[in-house]
Amino acid sequence: MKQQHVPVSAPANREKQHRMTAAILSIILQGLGQLYNRQWIKGICLLLLEGAGLAYLLPRLSQAVWGIWTLGENTQRFVKVNGSTVLQRGDHSIFLLLEGIIVLLVFFVFIVVYILNIRDAYLTGLAREEGKKTLGAAASLRNMMDKNFPYLFLSIPALGVLFFTIMPILFTITLAFTNYSAPDHIPPAKLVDWVGFKTFSDLIQLKSWSHTFYGVLTWTVIWAVLATVTTYFGGVLVALLIEQRGIRFKKLWRTIFILPYAIPQIISLLLMRNLFNGQFGPINTYMRAFGLEGLPWLTDPFWAKVTVIVVNMWIGIPVSMVLILGVLTAIPRDLYEAAEVDGASAFQKFRIITMPFILFATTPVLIMQFAGNFNNFNVIFLLTNGNPLRGDYQYAGATDLLVTWLYKLTLDNNKYNMASAVGIIIFIIIASFSIWNFRRSKSFKEEDMIQ
């Protein structure tokens, strides 16, 4: 009887186990998979990295979760010890919250590295199964520099963004869901508690707060629209006048109009504050010299709003003018020559050629100007400080924007939870408006039009 020989596949199957073995070892301990793949330096580095991560996280992670969950259990107080009064330190809710967020972010980075370690071990094991040579430390570094150079160097600033930008934002957002405010919840004498959406509910529904919120929000929107429109179209007008044919000394005109922008804004605004002083300001002094009574520029709610808009035009028009002058030089001259051949008037050339071209090129800047004016802290704070005061408002004046009101709530009145809620609402409004408006603009839809 003839014997049949069946090919033995066991060694081949064992060879195909490299990826699974490496991945499982990396799951058990970071770097073991790389050691299994004979990547000794990489494996040792990953082992040391995990050791450092565990040394940092193990004593802090449970405390961080407890701190964020409870925000502390014991308040600071004085106790009697052997007949003397001793200060017994308690839990500081805000420090617990901040430290907890930092530890959780470190844990997040640790998990990301851990997952990448498993993926790397799996892919290297797969390469071994395909008969490829395992890369050593120097070759791995060269491969990383060649293929993943952007990711490698972007990861460094990304870590900075994570801990210096995202972490403060997370901290600010979480404050809106606590009762962190004076006088009853200021650590370390008192603890802070989680209250959910109560702060937002009070801000919108509680009459004492909602009246101020809706009043300040309305004025903020009006201010942002007027400040943007006046400075933008004021800049367009000045730029078109300077670029008119026959205008002499164009450089002189440009220099004169750019001077307000060249002077530091804080000096201009403080100077304007003195010029518009109702009692001693030069403007009212000149008006009285002509037999007029003068106006309450900064002390009457209506005139104070007019004043901040006018002063903002003084500061903002030069910026728009410079921008529009640059756009005007890019408009092809043959378009105007063709329009003139067709008998178009000056206004028709402006409406059909100049303005569409300007809007197409400057719409993203216009949206940014609106967002900047929505949060234009300097003009309001340095010129009026939000005044004149209104008795029916909570910690706000007639010219206060949401951002200056937020400042007063935080630094002057310790209403941190309410200020945080206002900050979140400002972000939602600006982000929603900017994204919606930008996606509807021709600059976004026809971005390939100008190369």
C-alpha positions as CSV (number, residue, x, y, z in Angstrom):
1,M,0.0,0.0,0.0
2,K,1.3,3.3,-1.1
3,Q,1.6,5.9,1.6
4,Q,0.4,9.5,1.0
5,H,2.6,12.3,2.4
6,V,0.6,15.3,3.7
7,P,2.5,18.6,3.8
8,V,3.2,19.8,7.3
9,S,1.9,23.3,7.8
10,A,2.6,23.8,11.5
11,P,5.9,25.7,11.1
12,A,4.2,28.0,8.6
13,N,1.3,28.7,10.9
14,R,3.7,29.4,13.7
15,E,5.4,32.0,11.5
16,K,2.1,33.7,10.9
17,Q,1.6,34.2,14.6
18,H,4.1,37.0,14.9
19,R,1.6,39.8,14.6
20,M,-0.8,38.3,17.1
21,T,2.0,37.4,19.6
22,A,3.5,40.9,19.3
23,A,0.2,42.6,19.7
24,I,-0.8,40.5,22.8
25,L,2.6,41.1,24.4
26,S,2.2,44.8,23.8
27,I,-1.2,44.7,25.4
28,I,0.2,43.0,28.5
29,L,3.1,45.4,28.8
30,Q,4.0,48.3,26.6
31,G,7.2,47.6,24.6
32,L,7.2,43.8,25.0
33,G,5.9,43.4,21.5
34,Q,8.7,45.4,20.1
35,L,11.2,43.3,22.1
36,Y,9.6,40.2,20.6
37,N,10.1,41.7,17.2
38,R,13.8,42.3,18.1
39,Q,13.5,46.0,18.2
40,W,15.4,46.3,21.4
41,I,15.9,50.1,21.7
42,K,12.4,50.9,20.8
43,G,11.0,48.3,23.2
44,I,13.2,49.5,26.1
45,C,12.1,53.2,25.4
46,L,8.5,52.2,25.4
47,L,8.9,50.2,28.6
48,L,10.6,53.2,30.3
49,L,7.8,55.4,29.0
50,E,5.1,53.2,30.5
51,G,7.0,53.0,33.8
52,A,7.2,56.8,34.0
53,G,3.5,57.1,33.1
54,L,2.5,54.5,35.7
55,A,4.7,56.2,38.3
56,Y,2.9,59.5,37.7
57,L,-0.7,58.1,37.2
58,L,-1.0,55.4,39.8
59,P,-0.8,57.6,42.9
60,R,-2.9,60.4,41.3
61,L,-5.6,58.8,39.1
62,S,-8.0,57.7,41.8
63,Q,-7.5,61.0,43.6
64,A,-8.2,62.9,40.4
65,V,-11.5,61.0,39.7
66,W,-12.5,61.4,43.4
67,G,-11.7,65.1,43.3
68,I,-13.7,65.8,40.1
69,W,-16.6,63.6,41.3
70,T,-16.9,65.1,44.8
71,L,-15.1,68.5,44.5
72,G,-14.0,67.9,48.1
73,E,-15.7,66.8,51.3
74,N,-14.0,68.8,54.1
75,T,-13.9,72.5,54.5
76,Q,-11.1,74.5,56.0
77,R,-11.9,75.3,59.7
78,F,-10.3,76.1,63.0
79,V,-10.2,73.3,65.7
80,K,-9.1,73.2,69.3
81,V,-5.9,71.2,69.8
82,N,-4.4,71.1,73.4
83,G,-6.2,74.3,74.3
84,S,-5.1,76.3,71.3
85,T,-6.9,77.1,68.1
86,V,-5.3,75.5,65.0
87,L,-6.2,76.0,61.3
88,Q,-7.2,72.6,59.8
89,R,-6.8,72.7,56.1
90,G,-9.6,71.2,54.0
91,D,-10.3,70.4,50.4
92,H,-10.0,73.1,47.8
93,S,-12.6,72.3,45.3
94,I,-11.1,74.4,42.4
95,F,-7.6,72.9,42.9
96,L,-9.1,69.4,43.0
97,L,-11.0,70.1,39.7
98,L,-8.0,71.6,38.0
99,E,-5.6,68.9,39.1
100,G,-8.1,66.2,38.1
101,I,-8.4,67.6,34.6
102,I,-4.6,67.7,34.2
103,V,-4.3,64.1,35.4
104,L,-7.1,62.9,33.1
105,L,-5.4,64.6,30.1
106,V,-2.1,62.9,31.0
107,F,-4.0,59.6,31.2
108,F,-5.5,60.3,27.8
109,V,-2.0,60.9,26.3
110,F,-0.9,57.6,28.0
111,I,-3.7,55.7,26.4
112,V,-3.0,57.1,23.0
113,V,0.7,56.1,23.2
114,Y,-0.4,52.6,24.5
115,I,-2.7,52.1,21.5
116,L,0.0,53.3,19.1
117,N,2.4,50.9,20.8
118,I,0.0,47.9,20.1
119,R,-0.5,49.0,16.5
120,D,3.2,49.3,15.9
121,A,3.9,45.9,17.3
122,Y,1.1,44.4,15.2
123,L,2.4,46.0,12.0
124,T,6.0,45.0,12.7
125,G,4.9,41.4,13.3
126,L,2.9,41.5,10.1
127,A,6.0,42.7,8.2
128,R,8.0,39.7,9.7
129,E,5.3,37.3,8.5
130,E,5.7,38.8,5.0
131,G,9.4,38.1,5.1
132,K,10.4,41.7,5.5
133,K,13.4,42.7,7.6
134,T,12.6,44.2,11.0
135,L,13.9,47.8,11.2
136,G,16.4,48.7,13.9
137,A,16.3,51.8,16.0
138,A,18.3,53.9,13.5
139,A,16.3,52.6,10.5
140,S,13.0,53.2,12.4
141,L,14.0,56.8,13.1
142,R,15.0,57.4,9.5
143,N,11.7,55.8,8.3
144,M,9.8,58.0,10.8
145,M,11.6,61.1,9.6
146,D,11.0,60.3,5.9
147,K,7.3,59.1,6.1
148,N,5.9,60.7,9.2
149,F,7.9,63.9,9.6
150,P,4.8,66.2,9.7
151,Y,3.1,64.0,12.3
152,L,6.2,63.8,14.4
153,F,6.7,67.6,14.6
154,L,3.1,68.4,14.8
155,S,2.7,66.2,17.8
156,I,4.9,68.5,19.9
157,P,2.8,71.7,19.5
158,A,-0.3,69.5,19.7
159,L,0.7,68.5,23.2
160,G,1.2,72.2,24.0
161,V,-2.3,73.0,22.6
162,L,-3.7,70.1,24.7
163,F,-2.3,71.4,28.0
164,F,-2.2,75.2,27.4
165,T,-5.4,75.7,25.3
166,I,-7.8,72.8,25.7
167,M,-7.1,72.3,29.4
168,P,-8.1,75.9,30.3
169,I,-11.2,75.6,28.1
170,L,-12.2,72.4,29.8
171,F,-11.7,74.0,33.2
172,T,-13.7,77.0,32.2
173,I,-16.6,74.9,30.8
174,T,-16.7,72.8,33.9
175,L,-17.0,75.9,36.1
176,A,-20.3,76.7,34.4
177,F,-21.8,73.5,35.9
178,T,-20.8,74.4,39.5
179,N,-22.0,77.0,42.0
180,Y,-18.5,78.6,42.2
181,S,-19.5,82.1,43.2
182,A,-19.4,84.6,46.1
183,P,-20.3,84.7,48.9
184,D,-21.3,81.1,49.7
185,H,-19.1,79.0,47.5
186,I,-15.6,80.4,47.5
187,P,-12.9,77.9,48.6
188,P,-11.2,77.1,50.8
189,A,-13.6,78.3,53.4
190,K,-16.6,76.8,51.5
191,L,-16.9,73.9,49.1
192,V,-18.1,74.0,45.5
193,D,-20.8,71.7,44.3
194,W,-22.0,70.4,40.9
195,V,-25.3,72.0,40.0
196,G,-25.8,70.8,36.4
197,F,-27.5,73.3,34.1
198,K,-28.8,75.5,36.9
199,T,-26.4,78.3,36.1
200,F,-27.7,78.5,32.5
201,S,-31.3,78.2,33.7
202,D,-30.8,81.1,36.1
203,L,-29.1,83.2,33.5
204,I,-31.9,82.7,31.0
205,Q,-35.0,82.4,33.3
206,L,-34.3,84.1,36.6
207,K,-35.5,87.7,36.2
208,S,-32.7,89.3,38.1
209,W,-30.1,87.8,35.7
210,S,-32.1,87.3,32.5
211,H,-33.0,91.0,32.3
212,T,-29.3,91.9,32.3
213,F,-28.3,89.0,30.0
214,Y,-30.8,89.8,27.3
215,G,-30.1,93.6,27.6
216,V,-26.3,93.1,27.3
217,L,-26.7,90.5,24.5
218,T,-29.0,92.8,22.5
219,W,-26.5,95.7,22.8
220,T,-23.6,93.4,22.0
221,V,-25.2,92.2,18.7
222,I,-26.1,95.8,17.7
223,W,-22.6,97.0,18.6
224,A,-21.0,94.1,16.6
225,V,-23.1,94.8,13.5
226,L,-22.7,98.6,13.6
227,A,-19.0,98.5,14.4
228,T,-18.3,96.0,11.6
229,V,-20.4,97.8,9.0
230,T,-19.2,101.3,9.8
231,T,-15.5,100.5,9.8
232,Y,-15.7,98.2,6.8
233,F,-17.7,100.5,4.5
234,G,-15.9,103.5,5.9
235,G,-12.6,101.9,4.8
236,V,-14.1,101.1,1.4
237,L,-15.2,104.7,0.9
238,V,-11.8,106.2,1.9
239,A,-9.9,103.7,-0.2
240,L,-12.0,104.4,-3.3
241,L,-11.7,108.1,-2.8
242,I,-7.9,107.9,-2.6
243,E,-7.7,105.7,-5.7
244,Q,-9.8,108.0,-7.8
245,R,-8.2,109.2,-11.0
246,G,-6.8,112.7,-10.7
247,I,-6.2,112.5,-6.9
248,R,-2.8,114.0,-6.1
249,F,-0.5,113.2,-3.2
250,K,-2.0,109.7,-2.7
251,K,0.9,108.7,-0.4
252,L,0.2,111.7,1.8
253,W,-3.5,110.8,2.1
254,R,-2.7,107.2,2.9
255,T,-0.3,108.3,5.6
256,I,-2.7,110.7,7.2
257,F,-5.5,108.1,7.4
258,I,-3.2,105.3,8.7
259,L,-1.9,107.4,11.6
260,P,-4.8,106.5,14.0
261,Y,-3.9,102.8,13.5
262,A,-0.1,103.5,13.9
263,I,-0.7,104.9,17.4
264,P,-1.1,102.2,20.2
265,Q,-4.8,101.6,20.7
266,I,-4.6,102.2,24.5
267,I,-3.2,105.7,24.0
268,S,-5.8,106.6,21.4
269,L,-8.7,105.3,23.6
270,L,-7.5,107.0,26.8
271,L,-7.0,110.2,24.8
272,M,-10.5,109.9,23.4
273,R,-11.8,109.4,26.9
274,N,-10.5,112.7,27.9
275,L,-11.6,114.5,24.7
276,F,-15.2,113.3,25.3
277,N,-15.2,114.2,29.0
278,G,-18.6,116.0,29.6
279,Q,-17.2,118.6,31.9
280,F,-13.6,119.3,31.0
281,G,-13.2,117.7,27.6
282,P,-12.1,119.9,24.6
283,I,-15.1,118.8,22.5
284,N,-17.7,120.2,24.9
285,T,-15.5,123.2,25.5
286,Y,-15.5,124.0,21.8
287,M,-19.3,123.5,21.7
288,R,-19.8,125.9,24.6
289,A,-17.6,128.5,22.8
290,F,-20.1,128.4,20.0
291,G,-23.0,128.8,22.3
292,L,-24.0,125.1,22.5
293,E,-24.5,123.3,25.8
294,G,-22.4,120.3,25.0
295,L,-23.4,116.7,25.1
296,P,-23.2,114.0,27.9
297,W,-20.9,111.8,25.7
298,L,-19.9,109.3,28.3
299,T,-22.6,109.8,31.0
300,D,-25.8,109.3,29.1
301,P,-26.6,105.7,27.9
302,F,-27.6,106.7,24.4
303,W,-24.7,109.2,23.8
304,A,-22.2,106.8,25.4
305,K,-23.2,104.2,22.8
306,V,-22.9,106.7,20.0
307,T,-19.4,107.7,21.3
308,V,-18.0,104.2,21.4
309,I,-19.2,103.5,17.8
310,V,-17.7,106.8,16.5
311,V,-14.4,106.2,18.3
312,N,-14.3,102.6,17.0
313,M,-14.7,104.0,13.4
314,W,-11.7,106.3,14.1
315,I,-9.6,103.2,15.0
316,G,-11.1,100.6,12.6
317,I,-11.4,102.5,9.3
318,P,-7.6,102.6,8.7
319,V,-7.4,98.8,8.9
320,S,-10.2,98.3,6.4
321,M,-8.8,101.0,4.2
322,V,-5.4,99.3,4.0
323,L,-7.1,96.0,3.2
324,I,-9.3,97.4,0.5
325,L,-6.4,99.3,-1.1
326,G,-4.6,96.0,-1.5
327,V,-7.7,94.4,-3.1
328,L,-8.2,97.3,-5.5
329,T,-4.8,96.9,-7.0
330,A,-5.6,93.2,-7.8
331,I,-8.7,94.0,-9.9
332,P,-7.9,93.6,-13.6
333,R,-8.0,96.9,-15.4
334,D,-9.4,95.4,-18.6
335,L,-12.7,94.7,-16.8
336,Y,-13.1,98.5,-16.3
337,E,-12.1,99.2,-19.9
338,A,-14.6,96.6,-21.2
339,A,-17.3,98.2,-19.0
340,E,-16.4,101.7,-20.3
341,V,-16.7,100.4,-23.9
342,D,-20.2,99.1,-23.0
343,G,-21.1,102.5,-21.7
344,A,-21.3,101.6,-18.0
345,S,-21.5,104.5,-15.5
346,A,-19.1,104.9,-12.6
347,F,-21.8,103.6,-10.2
348,Q,-22.4,100.6,-12.4
349,K,-18.7,99.8,-12.5
350,F,-18.6,100.0,-8.8
351,R,-21.7,97.8,-8.3
352,I,-20.9,95.2,-10.9
353,I,-17.0,95.0,-10.8
354,T,-15.5,96.7,-7.7
355,M,-17.8,95.7,-4.9
356,P,-18.3,92.0,-5.8
357,F,-14.5,91.6,-6.2
358,I,-13.9,93.3,-2.8
359,L,-16.5,91.2,-1.0
360,F,-15.2,88.0,-2.6
361,A,-11.7,88.7,-1.4
362,T,-12.5,90.1,2.1
363,T,-15.5,88.1,3.3
364,P,-13.4,85.9,5.6
365,V,-11.8,89.0,7.0
366,L,-15.2,90.6,7.4
367,I,-16.4,87.6,9.4
368,M,-13.3,87.8,11.6
369,Q,-14.0,91.5,12.1
370,F,-17.5,90.8,13.3
371,A,-16.2,88.1,15.7
372,G,-13.5,90.5,16.9
373,N,-16.1,93.3,17.5
374,F,-18.4,90.9,19.3
375,N,-15.5,90.5,21.8
376,N,-14.1,94.0,21.5
377,F,-12.9,94.4,25.0
378,N,-10.5,97.3,24.6
379,V,-12.8,99.9,23.1
380,I,-15.5,99.5,25.7
381,F,-13.3,98.9,28.8
382,L,-10.8,101.7,28.1
383,L,-13.3,104.2,26.8
384,T,-16.3,103.8,29.1
385,N,-15.5,100.9,31.4
386,G,-19.1,99.7,30.5
387,N,-20.6,102.8,32.1
388,P,-22.9,104.6,32.6
389,L,-24.2,102.3,35.3
390,R,-27.7,100.9,35.1
391,G,-29.5,100.2,38.4
392,D,-31.7,97.5,36.9
393,Y,-28.6,95.5,35.7
394,Q,-26.6,92.9,37.6
395,Y,-23.0,94.2,37.7
396,A,-23.3,95.7,34.2
397,G,-23.5,99.2,32.6
398,A,-25.2,100.6,29.6
399,T,-22.3,100.0,27.2
400,D,-21.1,96.7,28.6
401,L,-20.7,93.9,26.1
402,L,-20.9,90.3,27.1
403,V,-17.1,90.1,27.3
404,T,-16.7,93.1,29.5
405,W,-19.7,91.9,31.7
406,L,-17.9,88.6,31.9
407,Y,-14.8,90.4,33.1
408,K,-16.7,92.3,35.8
409,L,-18.5,89.1,36.9
410,T,-15.1,87.4,37.3
411,L,-12.6,89.9,38.7
412,D,-14.9,92.4,40.4
413,N,-17.7,90.2,41.8
414,N,-16.4,86.6,42.0
415,K,-19.4,85.2,40.0
416,Y,-17.2,82.6,38.3
417,N,-20.0,80.1,37.4
418,M,-22.1,82.8,35.8
419,A,-19.1,84.3,33.9
420,S,-18.2,80.8,32.6
421,A,-21.8,80.3,31.3
422,V,-21.6,83.7,29.6
423,G,-18.3,82.7,28.0
424,I,-19.7,79.5,26.7
425,I,-22.7,81.3,25.2
426,I,-20.3,83.8,23.5
427,F,-18.4,81.0,22.0
428,I,-21.5,79.2,20.7
429,I,-22.8,82.5,19.1
430,I,-19.5,83.4,17.5
431,A,-18.6,79.9,16.3
432,S,-22.1,79.2,14.9
433,F,-22.3,82.6,13.1
434,S,-18.8,82.4,11.7
435,I,-19.1,78.8,10.4
436,W,-22.6,79.3,8.9
437,N,-21.6,82.6,7.3
438,F,-18.3,81.4,6.0
439,R,-19.7,78.3,4.4
440,R,-22.3,80.5,2.6
441,S,-19.8,82.9,1.2
442,K,-18.4,82.8,-2.3
443,S,-14.9,82.8,-0.8
444,F,-15.6,79.3,0.4
445,K,-17.8,78.0,-2.4
446,E,-15.5,79.3,-5.2
447,E,-12.1,79.1,-3.4
448,D,-10.5,77.7,-6.7
449,M,-11.6,80.8,-8.6
450,I,-8.4,82.8,-7.8
451,Q,-5.1,80.9,-7.9
